Amino acid sequence: MMFIFWKYLGMLVVNKKEKTFGKGAVKCRKCGRHGGVIRKYNLNYCRQCWREIAKKLGFKKYS
Ligand SMILES: [Zn+2]
């Protein structure tokens, strides 16, 4: 059982590595765009999506 668990964890790590290759490989987690993705605070949203979310959250600075 434990062996299967660790194997599964290993697969997760490999998947993560594939997603985060290179410096500019961060995609917006809402629309999947590469350009202008805000990586601050691990947001990983592009500017447009962040604007929408920021509005909902009440950050008027970014609107
Ligand atoms: Zn987006």
N, CA, C, O and the ligand as a Tripos MOL2 file, in Angstrom:
@<TRIPOS>MOLECULE
protein
  253   251    64     0     0
PROTEIN
NO_CHARGES

@<TRIPOS>ATOM
      1 N           0.8280   -1.2150    0.0000 N.3       1 MET1
      2 CA          0.0000    0.0000    0.0000 C.3       1 MET1
      3 C           0.8560    1.2570    0.0000 C.2       1 MET1
      4 O           0.6340    2.1690   -0.7960 O.2       1 MET1
      5 N           1.8480    1.3010    0.9100 N.am      2 MET2
      6 CA          2.7060    2.4880    0.9900 C.3       2 MET2
      7 C           3.4690    2.7100   -0.3150 C.2       2 MET2
      8 O           3.6650    3.8380   -0.7670 O.2       2 MET2
      9 N           3.8880    1.5940   -0.8990 N.am      3 PHE3
     10 CA          4.6530    1.7180   -2.1430 C.3       3 PHE3
     11 C           3.8090    2.3900   -3.2190 C.2       3 PHE3
     12 O           4.2880    3.2650   -3.9400 O.2       3 PHE3
     13 N           2.5700    1.9810   -3.3190 N.am      4 ILE4
     14 CA          1.6780    2.5780   -4.3260 C.3       4 ILE4
     15 C           1.4900    4.0600   -4.0390 C.2       4 ILE4
     16 O           1.4510    4.8830   -4.9540 O.2       4 ILE4
     17 N           1.3750    4.3860   -2.7730 N.am      5 PHE5
     18 CA          1.1930    5.7810   -2.3820 C.3       5 PHE5
     19 C           2.3760    6.6360   -2.8270 C.2       5 PHE5
     20 O           2.1970    7.7170   -3.3880 O.2       5 PHE5
     21 N           3.6020    6.1340   -2.5660 N.am      6 TRP6
     22 CA          4.7870    6.8990   -2.9300 C.3       6 TRP6
     23 C           4.9330    7.0130   -4.4410 C.2       6 TRP6
     24 O           5.3860    8.0330   -4.9620 O.2       6 TRP6
     25 N           4.5430    5.9520   -5.1300 N.am      7 LYS7
     26 CA          4.6040    5.9800   -6.5890 C.3       7 LYS7
     27 C           3.6570    7.0670   -7.1100 C.2       7 LYS7
     28 O           3.9890    7.8030   -8.0390 O.2       7 LYS7
     29 N           2.5010    7.1500   -6.5110 N.am      8 TYR8
     30 CA          1.5100    8.1510   -6.8990 C.3       8 TYR8
     31 C           2.0450    9.5640   -6.6340 C.2       8 TYR8
     32 O           1.8980   10.4590   -7.4650 O.2       8 TYR8
     33 N           2.6570    9.7460   -5.4840 N.am      9 LEU9
     34 CA          3.2570   11.0460   -5.1480 C.3       9 LEU9
     35 C           4.3110   11.4300   -6.1860 C.2       9 LEU9
     36 O           4.3800   12.5770   -6.6280 O.2       9 LEU9
     37 N           5.1280   10.4490   -6.5670 N.am     10 GLY10
     38 CA          6.1710   10.6800   -7.5670 C.3      10 GLY10
     39 C           5.5680   11.1550   -8.8760 C.2      10 GLY10
     40 O           6.1100   12.0480   -9.5270 O.2      10 GLY10
     41 N           4.4420   10.5590   -9.2620 N.am     11 MET11
     42 CA          3.7780   10.9610  -10.4870 C.3      11 MET11
     43 C           3.3100   12.4080  -10.3930 C.2      11 MET11
     44 O           3.4170   13.1670  -11.3560 O.2      11 MET11
     45 N           2.7980   12.7790   -9.2400 N.am     12 LEU12
     46 CA          2.3390   14.1520   -9.0450 C.3      12 LEU12
     47 C           3.4950   15.1260   -9.2220 C.2      12 LEU12
     48 O           3.3440   16.1650   -9.8640 O.2      12 LEU12
     49 N           4.6460   14.7930   -8.6550 N.am     13 VAL13
     50 CA          5.8110   15.6670   -8.7430 C.3      13 VAL13
     51 C           6.2430   15.8130  -10.1930 C.2      13 VAL13
     52 O           6.5730   16.9120  -10.6400 O.2      13 VAL13
     53 N           6.2420   14.7060  -10.9300 N.am     14 VAL14
     54 CA          6.6280   14.7480  -12.3420 C.3      14 VAL14
     55 C           5.6790   15.6580  -13.1130 C.2      14 VAL14
     56 O           6.1180   16.4670  -13.9300 O.2      14 VAL14
     57 N           4.3930   15.5300  -12.8590 N.am     15 ASN15
     58 CA          3.4090   16.3800  -13.5340 C.3      15 ASN15
     59 C           3.6580   17.8490  -13.2500 C.2      15 ASN15
     60 O           3.5630   18.6900  -14.1440 O.2      15 ASN15
     61 N           3.9760   18.1500  -12.0120 N.am     16 LYS16
     62 CA          4.2520   19.5320  -11.6290 C.3      16 LYS16
     63 C           5.4510   20.0650  -12.3920 C.2      16 LYS16
     64 O           5.4350   21.1980  -12.8740 O.2      16 LYS16
     65 N           6.4900   19.2510  -12.5020 N.am     17 LYS17
     66 CA          7.7030   19.6740  -13.1940 C.3      17 LYS17
     67 C           7.3950   19.9910  -14.6540 C.2      17 LYS17
     68 O           7.9150   20.9570  -15.2140 O.2      17 LYS17
     69 N           6.5600   19.1820  -15.2510 N.am     18 GLU18
     70 CA          6.2310   19.4000  -16.6540 C.3      18 GLU18
     71 C           5.5000   20.7200  -16.8410 C.2      18 GLU18
     72 O           5.6680   21.4010  -17.8530 O.2      18 GLU18
     73 N           4.6940   21.0670  -15.8610 N.am     19 LYS19
     74 CA          3.9070   22.2910  -15.9790 C.3      19 LYS19
     75 C           4.7530   23.5340  -15.7590 C.2      19 LYS19
     76 O           4.4700   24.5840  -16.3360 O.2      19 LYS19
     77 N           5.7820   23.4310  -14.9350 N.am     20 THR20
     78 CA          6.5280   24.6270  -14.5510 C.3      20 THR20
     79 C           7.9080   24.6760  -15.1900 C.2      20 THR20
     80 O           8.8630   25.1470  -14.5730 O.2      20 THR20
     81 N           8.0160   24.1910  -16.4240 N.am     21 PHE21
     82 CA          9.3110   24.2550  -17.0840 C.3      21 PHE21
     83 C           9.6190   25.6870  -17.4890 C.2      21 PHE21
     84 O           8.7350   26.4150  -17.9410 O.2      21 PHE21
     85 N          10.8580   26.0850  -17.3280 N.am     22 GLY22
     86 CA         11.2740   27.4070  -17.7620 C.3      22 GLY22
     87 C          10.7210   28.5200  -16.8970 C.2      22 GLY22
     88 O           9.8990   28.3010  -16.0070 O.2      22 GLY22
     89 N          11.1920   29.7120  -17.1840 N.am     23 LYS23
     90 CA         10.7820   30.8570  -16.3730 C.3      23 LYS23
     91 C           9.4360   31.4190  -16.8150 C.2      23 LYS23
     92 O           8.6040   31.7840  -15.9840 O.2      23 LYS23
     93 N           9.2270   31.4860  -18.1300 N.am     24 GLY24
     94 CA          8.0200   32.1290  -18.6250 C.3      24 GLY24
     95 C           6.8910   31.1610  -18.9080 C.2      24 GLY24
     96 O           6.0160   31.4450  -19.7260 O.2      24 GLY24
     97 N           6.9030   30.0100  -18.2320 N.am     25 ALA25
     98 CA          5.9180   28.9720  -18.5410 C.3      25 ALA25
     99 C           4.6840   29.0550  -17.6560 C.2      25 ALA25
    100 O           3.8430   28.1570  -17.6650 O.2      25 ALA25
    101 N           4.5810   30.1230  -16.9010 N.am     26 VAL26
    102 CA          3.4300   30.2290  -16.0050 C.3      26 VAL26
    103 C           2.1980   30.6210  -16.8110 C.2      26 VAL26
    104 O           2.1810   31.6210  -17.5280 O.2      26 VAL26
    105 N           1.1940   29.8130  -16.6660 N.am     27 LYS27
    106 CA         -0.0520   30.0880  -17.3770 C.3      27 LYS27
    107 C          -1.0900   30.6290  -16.4070 C.2      27 LYS27
    108 O          -1.0930   30.2970  -15.2220 O.2      27 LYS27
    109 N          -1.9660   31.4660  -16.9340 N.am     28 CYS28
    110 CA         -3.1070   31.9050  -16.1590 C.3      28 CYS28
    111 C          -3.9830   30.6970  -15.8580 C.2      28 CYS28
    112 O          -4.3240   29.9280  -16.7580 O.2      28 CYS28
    113 N          -4.3470   30.5330  -14.5900 N.am     29 ARG29
    114 CA         -5.0960   29.3300  -14.2490 C.3      29 ARG29
    115 C          -6.5820   29.4700  -14.5730 C.2      29 ARG29
    116 O          -7.3550   28.5250  -14.4120 O.2      29 ARG29
    117 N          -6.9630   30.6400  -15.0220 N.am     30 LYS30
    118 CA         -8.3660   30.8020  -15.4220 C.3      30 LYS30
    119 C          -8.5320   30.6060  -16.9280 C.2      30 LYS30
    120 O          -9.3570   29.8060  -17.3690 O.2      30 LYS30
    121 N          -7.7500   31.3370  -17.7070 N.am     31 CYS31
    122 CA         -7.9400   31.2780  -19.1600 C.3      31 CYS31
    123 C          -6.7960   30.5710  -19.8690 C.2      31 CYS31
    124 O          -6.9140   30.2600  -21.0540 O.2      31 CYS31
    125 N          -5.6800   30.3060  -19.1710 N.am     32 GLY32
    126 CA         -4.5890   29.5470  -19.7630 C.3      32 GLY32
    127 C          -3.6370   30.3550  -20.6110 C.2      32 GLY32
    128 O          -2.7920   29.7880  -21.3040 O.2      32 GLY32
    129 N          -3.7570   31.6670  -20.5700 N.am     33 ARG33
    130 CA         -2.8540   32.5120  -21.3410 C.3      33 ARG33
    131 C          -1.4920   32.5990  -20.6770 C.2      33 ARG33
    132 O          -1.3630   32.4350  -19.4640 O.2      33 ARG33
    133 N          -0.4700   32.8630  -21.4960 N.am     34 HIS34
    134 CA          0.8890   32.9530  -20.9580 C.3      34 HIS34
    135 C           1.2890   34.3770  -20.6400 C.2      34 HIS34
    136 O           2.0840   34.6110  -19.7300 O.2      34 HIS34
    137 N           0.7500   35.3260  -21.3760 N.am     35 GLY35
    138 CA          1.2300   36.7080  -21.2890 C.3      35 GLY35
    139 C           0.7370   37.4240  -20.0510 C.2      35 GLY35
    140 O          -0.4250   37.3070  -19.6640 O.2      35 GLY35
    141 N           1.6460   38.1710  -19.4330 N.am     36 GLY36
    142 CA          1.2600   39.0570  -18.3320 C.3      36 GLY36
    143 C           0.6820   38.3570  -17.1280 C.2      36 GLY36
    144 O          -0.2130   38.8840  -16.4670 O.2      36 GLY36
    145 N           1.1820   37.1830  -16.8370 N.am     37 VAL37
    146 CA          0.6490   36.4490  -15.6900 C.3      37 VAL37
    147 C           1.2580   36.9830  -14.4070 C.2      37 VAL37
    148 O           2.4770   37.1080  -14.2850 O.2      37 VAL37
    149 N           0.4030   37.2930  -13.4620 N.am     38 ILE38
    150 CA          0.8550   37.8200  -12.1760 C.3      38 ILE38
    151 C           1.2170   36.6530  -11.2680 C.2      38 ILE38
    152 O           0.3740   35.8200  -10.9350 O.2      38 ILE38
    153 N           2.4750   36.6090  -10.8780 N.am     39 ARG39
    154 CA          2.9370   35.4750  -10.0690 C.3      39 ARG39
    155 C           3.0620   35.8490   -8.5970 C.2      39 ARG39
    156 O           3.3910   35.0120   -7.7570 O.2      39 ARG39
    157 N           2.7940   37.1180   -8.2980 N.am     40 LYS40
    158 CA          2.8320   37.5710   -6.9120 C.3      40 LYS40
    159 C           1.8730   36.7490   -6.0720 C.2      40 LYS40
    160 O           0.7770   36.4100   -6.5170 O.2      40 LYS40
    161 N           2.2800   36.4390   -4.8840 N.am     41 TYR41
    162 CA          1.4260   35.7100   -3.9320 C.3      41 TYR41
    163 C           0.9030   34.4080   -4.5200 C.2      41 TYR41
    164 O          -0.1310   33.9070   -4.0780 O.2      41 TYR41
    165 N           1.5980   33.8520   -5.5080 N.am     42 ASN42
    166 CA          1.1590   32.6200   -6.1640 C.3      42 ASN42
    167 C          -0.2230   32.7410   -6.7890 C.2      42 ASN42
    168 O          -0.9970   31.7840   -6.7820 O.2      42 ASN42
    169 N          -0.5260   33.8890   -7.3160 N.am     43 LEU43
    170 CA         -1.8500   34.0980   -7.9090 C.3      43 LEU43
    171 C          -2.0070   33.3330   -9.2110 C.2      43 LEU43
    172 O          -2.9910   32.6260   -9.4310 O.2      43 LEU43
    173 N          -0.9870   33.5010  -10.0860 N.am     44 ASN44
    174 CA         -1.0080   32.8500  -11.3840 C.3      44 ASN44
    175 C          -2.2560   33.1770  -12.2030 C.2      44 ASN44
    176 O          -2.8450   32.3050  -12.8410 O.2      44 ASN44
    177 N          -2.6360   34.4250  -12.1720 N.am     45 TYR45
    178 CA         -3.6960   34.8940  -13.0550 C.3      45 TYR45
    179 C          -3.1050   35.9120  -14.0170 C.2      45 TYR45
    180 O          -2.1910   36.6540  -13.6550 O.2      45 TYR45
    181 N          -3.6200   35.9500  -15.2350 N.am     46 CYS46
    182 CA         -3.1970   36.9950  -16.1500 C.3      46 CYS46
    183 C          -3.8590   38.3040  -15.7250 C.2      46 CYS46
    184 O          -4.7590   38.3200  -14.8860 O.2      46 CYS46
    185 N          -3.3940   39.3950  -16.3210 N.am     47 ARG47
    186 CA         -3.8680   40.7150  -15.8880 C.3      47 ARG47
    187 C          -5.3770   40.8460  -16.0280 C.2      47 ARG47
    188 O          -6.0460   41.3830  -15.1450 O.2      47 ARG47
    189 N          -5.8990   40.3620  -17.1190 N.am     48 GLN48
    190 CA         -7.3340   40.5210  -17.3670 C.3      48 GLN48
    191 C          -8.1570   39.7290  -16.3570 C.2      48 GLN48
    192 O          -9.1200   40.2480  -15.7920 O.2      48 GLN48
    193 N          -7.7820   38.4890  -16.1330 N.am     49 CYS49
    194 CA         -8.5220   37.6630  -15.1860 C.3      49 CYS49
    195 C          -8.3540   38.2140  -13.7710 C.2      49 CYS49
    196 O          -9.2930   38.2040  -12.9750 O.2      49 CYS49
    197 N          -7.1520   38.6940  -13.4690 N.am     50 TRP50
    198 CA         -6.9070   39.2510  -12.1360 C.3      50 TRP50
    199 C          -7.7850   40.4730  -11.8930 C.2      50 TRP50
    200 O          -8.2870   40.7000  -10.7930 O.2      50 TRP50
    201 N          -7.9530   41.2470  -12.9590 N.am     51 ARG51
    202 CA         -8.7990   42.4310  -12.8390 C.3      51 ARG51
    203 C         -10.2180   42.0240  -12.4430 C.2      51 ARG51
    204 O         -10.8260   42.6200  -11.5540 O.2      51 ARG51
    205 N         -10.7260   41.0080  -13.1140 N.am     52 GLU52
    206 CA        -12.0780   40.5190  -12.7960 C.3      52 GLU52
    207 C         -12.1520   40.0370  -11.3470 C.2      52 GLU52
    208 O         -13.0710   40.3810  -10.6040 O.2      52 GLU52
    209 N         -11.1670   39.2380  -10.9720 N.am     53 ILE53
    210 CA        -11.1780   38.6510   -9.6300 C.3      53 ILE53
    211 C         -10.9800   39.7310   -8.5760 C.2      53 ILE53
    212 O         -11.6050   39.7130   -7.5150 O.2      53 ILE53
    213 N         -10.0870   40.6790   -8.8980 N.am     54 ALA54
    214 CA         -9.8160   41.7520   -7.9440 C.3      54 ALA54
    215 C         -11.0730   42.5770   -7.6890 C.2      54 ALA54
    216 O         -11.3310   43.0040   -6.5640 O.2      54 ALA54
    217 N         -11.8390   42.7930   -8.7340 N.am     55 LYS55
    218 CA        -13.0960   43.5180   -8.5840 C.3      55 LYS55
    219 C         -14.0100   42.7890   -7.6160 C.2      55 LYS55
    220 O         -14.5940   43.3870   -6.7120 O.2      55 LYS55
    221 N         -14.1210   41.4850   -7.8260 N.am     56 LYS56
    222 CA        -14.9870   40.6900   -6.9730 C.3      56 LYS56
    223 C         -14.5110   40.7210   -5.5240 C.2      56 LYS56
    224 O         -15.3140   40.7410   -4.5910 O.2      56 LYS56
    225 N         -13.2010   40.7250   -5.3580 N.am     57 LEU57
    226 CA        -12.6460   40.6980   -4.0110 C.3      57 LEU57
    227 C         -12.6510   42.0850   -3.3790 C.2      57 LEU57
    228 O         -12.5140   42.2240   -2.1630 O.2      57 LEU57
    229 N         -12.8100   43.0970   -4.2050 N.am     58 GLY58
    230 CA        -12.8900   44.4510   -3.6730 C.3      58 GLY58
    231 C         -11.5850   45.2260   -3.7200 C.2      58 GLY58
    232 O         -11.4340   46.2220   -3.0120 O.2      58 GLY58
    233 N         -10.6360   44.7850   -4.5460 N.am     59 PHE59
    234 CA         -9.4010   45.5370   -4.7050 C.3      59 PHE59
    235 C          -9.6070   46.5810   -5.7990 C.2      59 PHE59
    236 O          -9.4990   46.2730   -6.9860 O.2      59 PHE59
    237 N          -9.8930   47.7740   -5.4100 N.am     60 LYS60
    238 CA        -10.1980   48.7820   -6.4140 C.3      60 LYS60
    239 C          -8.9280   49.3150   -7.0800 C.2      60 LYS60
    240 O          -8.9910   49.9120   -8.1540 O.2      60 LYS60
    241 N          -7.8040   49.1040   -6.4540 N.am     61 LYS61
    242 CA         -6.5190   49.5370   -7.0000 C.3      61 LYS61
    243 C          -6.2820   48.9800   -8.3920 C.2      61 LYS61
    244 O          -5.7590   49.6680   -9.2680 O.2      61 LYS61
    245 N          -6.6690   47.7390   -8.5850 N.am     62 TYR62
    246 CA         -6.3140   47.0540   -9.8300 C.3      62 TYR62
    247 C          -7.3770   47.1750  -10.9020 C.2      62 TYR62
    248 O          -7.1980   46.6550  -12.0030 O.2      62 TYR62
    249 N          -8.4500   47.8310  -10.6180 N.am     63 SER63
    250 CA         -9.5290   47.9070  -11.6070 C.3      63 SER63
    251 C          -9.3290   49.0890  -12.5490 C.2      63 SER63
    252 O         -10.1420   49.3070  -13.4460 O.2      63 SER63
    253 ZN         -6.4700   34.7850  -17.6180 Zn       64 ZN64
@<TRIPOS>BOND
     1     1     2 1
     2     2     3 1
     3     3     4 2
     4     3     5 am
     5     5     6 1
     6     6     7 1
     7     7     8 2
     8     7     9 am
     9     9    10 1
    10    10    11 1
    11    11    12 2
    12    11    13 am
    13    13    14 1
    14    14    15 1
    15    15    16 2
    16    15    17 am
    17    17    18 1
    18    18    19 1
    19    19    20 2
    20    19    21 am
    21    21    22 1
    22    22    23 1
    23    23    24 2
    24    23    25 am
    25    25    26 1
    26    26    27 1
    27    27    28 2
    28    27    29 am
    29    29    30 1
    30    30    31 1
    31    31    32 2
    32    31    33 am
    33    33    34 1
    34    34    35 1
    35    35    36 2
    36    35    37 am
    37    37    38 1
    38    38    39 1
    39    39    40 2
    40    39    41 am
    41    41    42 1
    42    42    43 1
    43    43    44 2
    44    43    45 am
    45    45    46 1
    46    46    47 1
    47    47    48 2
    48    47    49 am
    49    49    50 1
    50    50    51 1
    51    51    52 2
    52    51    53 am
    53    53    54 1
    54    54    55 1
    55    55    56 2
    56    55    57 am
    57    57    58 1
    58    58    59 1
    59    59    60 2
    60    59    61 am
    61    61    62 1
    62    62    63 1
    63    63    64 2
    64    63    65 am
    65    65    66 1
    66    66    67 1
    67    67    68 2
    68    67    69 am
    69    69    70 1
    70    70    71 1
    71    71    72 2
    72    71    73 am
    73    73    74 1
    74    74    75 1
    75    75    76 2
    76    75    77 am
    77    77    78 1
    78    78    79 1
    79    79    80 2
    80    79    81 am
    81    81    82 1
    82    82    83 1
    83    83    84 2
    84    83    85 am
    85    85    86 1
    86    86    87 1
    87    87    88 2
    88    87    89 am
    89    89    90 1
    90    90    91 1
    91    91    92 2
    92    91    93 am
    93    93    94 1
    94    94    95 1
    95    95    96 2
    96    95    97 am
    97    97    98 1
    98    98    99 1
    99    99   100 2
   100    99   101 am
   101   101   102 1
   102   102   103 1
   103   103   104 2
   104   103   105 am
   105   105   106 1
   106   106   107 1
   107   107   108 2
   108   107   109 am
   109   109   110 1
   110   110   111 1
   111   111   112 2
   112   111   113 am
   113   113   114 1
   114   114   115 1
   115   115   116 2
   116   115   117 am
   117   117   118 1
   118   118   119 1
   119   119   120 2
   120   119   121 am
   121   121   122 1
   122   122   123 1
   123   123   124 2
   124   123   125 am
   125   125   126 1
   126   126   127 1
   127   127   128 2
   128   127   129 am
   129   129   130 1
   130   130   131 1
   131   131   132 2
   132   131   133 am
   133   133   134 1
   134   134   135 1
   135   135   136 2
   136   135   137 am
   137   137   138 1
   138   138   139 1
   139   139   140 2
   140   139   141 am
   141   141   142 1
   142   142   143 1
   143   143   144 2
   144   143   145 am
   145   145   146 1
   146   146   147 1
   147   147   148 2
   148   147   149 am
   149   149   150 1
   150   150   151 1
   151   151   152 2
   152   151   153 am
   153   153   154 1
   154   154   155 1
   155   155   156 2
   156   155   157 am
   157   157   158 1
   158   158   159 1
   159   159   160 2
   160   159   161 am
   161   161   162 1
   162   162   163 1
   163   163   164 2
   164   163   165 am
   165   165   166 1
   166   166   167 1
   167   167   168 2
   168   167   169 am
   169   169   170 1
   170   170   171 1
   171   171   172 2
   172   171   173 am
   173   173   174 1
   174   174   175 1
   175   175   176 2
   176   175   177 am
   177   177   178 1
   178   178   179 1
   179   179   180 2
   180   179   181 am
   181   181   182 1
   182   182   183 1
   183   183   184 2
   184   183   185 am
   185   185   186 1
   186   186   187 1
   187   187   188 2
   188   187   189 am
   189   189   190 1
   190   190   191 1
   191   191   192 2
   192   191   193 am
   193   193   194 1
   194   194   195 1
   195   195   196 2
   196   195   197 am
   197   197   198 1
   198   198   199 1
   199   199   200 2
   200   199   201 am
   201   201   202 1
   202   202   203 1
   203   203   204 2
   204   203   205 am
   205   205   206 1
   206   206   207 1
   207   207   208 2
   208   207   209 am
   209   209   210 1
   210   210   211 1
   211   211   212 2
   212   211   213 am
   213   213   214 1
   214   214   215 1
   215   215   216 2
   216   215   217 am
   217   217   218 1
   218   218   219 1
   219   219   220 2
   220   219   221 am
   221   221   222 1
   222   222   223 1
   223   223   224 2
   224   223   225 am
   225   225   226 1
   226   226   227 1
   227   227   228 2
   228   227   229 am
   229   229   230 1
   230   230   231 1
   231   231   232 2
   232   231   233 am
   233   233   234 1
   234   234   235 1
   235   235   236 2
   236   235   237 am
   237   237   238 1
   238   238   239 1
   239   239   240 2
   240   239   241 am
   241   241   242 1
   242   242   243 1
   243   243   244 2
   244   243   245 am
   245   245   246 1
   246   246   247 1
   247   247   248 2
   248   247   249 am
   249   249   250 1
   250   250   251 1
   251   251   252 2
@<TRIPOS>SUBSTRUCTURE
     1 MET1         2 RESIDUE 1 A MET
     2 MET2         6 RESIDUE 1 A MET
     3 PHE3        10 RESIDUE 1 A PHE
     4 ILE4        14 RESIDUE 1 A ILE
     5 PHE5        18 RESIDUE 1 A PHE
     6 TRP6        22 RESIDUE 1 A TRP
     7 LYS7        26 RESIDUE 1 A LYS
     8 TYR8        30 RESIDUE 1 A TYR
     9 LEU9        34 RESIDUE 1 A LEU
    10 GLY10       38 RESIDUE 1 A GLY
    11 MET11       42 RESIDUE 1 A MET
    12 LEU12       46 RESIDUE 1 A LEU
    13 VAL13       50 RESIDUE 1 A VAL
    14 VAL14       54 RESIDUE 1 A VAL
    15 ASN15       58 RESIDUE 1 A ASN
    16 LYS16       62 RESIDUE 1 A LYS
    17 LYS17       66 RESIDUE 1 A LYS
    18 GLU18       70 RESIDUE 1 A GLU
    19 LYS19       74 RESIDUE 1 A LYS
    20 THR20       78 RESIDUE 1 A THR
    21 PHE21       82 RESIDUE 1 A PHE
    22 GLY22       86 RESIDUE 1 A GLY
    23 LYS23       90 RESIDUE 1 A LYS
    24 GLY24       94 RESIDUE 1 A GLY
    25 ALA25       98 RESIDUE 1 A ALA
    26 VAL26      102 RESIDUE 1 A VAL
    27 LYS27      106 RESIDUE 1 A LYS
    28 CYS28      110 RESIDUE 1 A CYS
    29 ARG29      114 RESIDUE 1 A ARG
    30 LYS30      118 RESIDUE 1 A LYS
    31 CYS31      122 RESIDUE 1 A CYS
    32 GLY32      126 RESIDUE 1 A GLY
    33 ARG33      130 RESIDUE 1 A ARG
    34 HIS34      134 RESIDUE 1 A HIS
    35 GLY35      138 RESIDUE 1 A GLY
    36 GLY36      142 RESIDUE 1 A GLY
    37 VAL37      146 RESIDUE 1 A VAL
    38 ILE38      150 RESIDUE 1 A ILE
    39 ARG39      154 RESIDUE 1 A ARG
    40 LYS40      158 RESIDUE 1 A LYS
    41 TYR41      162 RESIDUE 1 A TYR
    42 ASN42      166 RESIDUE 1 A ASN
    43 LEU43      170 RESIDUE 1 A LEU
    44 ASN44      174 RESIDUE 1 A ASN
    45 TYR45      178 RESIDUE 1 A TYR
    46 CYS46      182 RESIDUE 1 A CYS
    47 ARG47      186 RESIDUE 1 A ARG
    48 GLN48      190 RESIDUE 1 A GLN
    49 CYS49      194 RESIDUE 1 A CYS
    50 TRP50      198 RESIDUE 1 A TRP
    51 ARG51      202 RESIDUE 1 A ARG
    52 GLU52      206 RESIDUE 1 A GLU
    53 ILE53      210 RESIDUE 1 A ILE
    54 ALA54      214 RESIDUE 1 A ALA
    55 LYS55      218 RESIDUE 1 A LYS
    56 LYS56      222 RESIDUE 1 A LYS
    57 LEU57      226 RESIDUE 1 A LEU
    58 GLY58      230 RESIDUE 1 A GLY
    59 PHE59      234 RESIDUE 1 A PHE
    60 LYS60      238 RESIDUE 1 A LYS
    61 LYS61      242 RESIDUE 1 A LYS
    62 TYR62      246 RESIDUE 1 A TYR
    63 SER63      250 RESIDUE 1 A SER
    64 ZN64       253 GROUP 0 **** ****
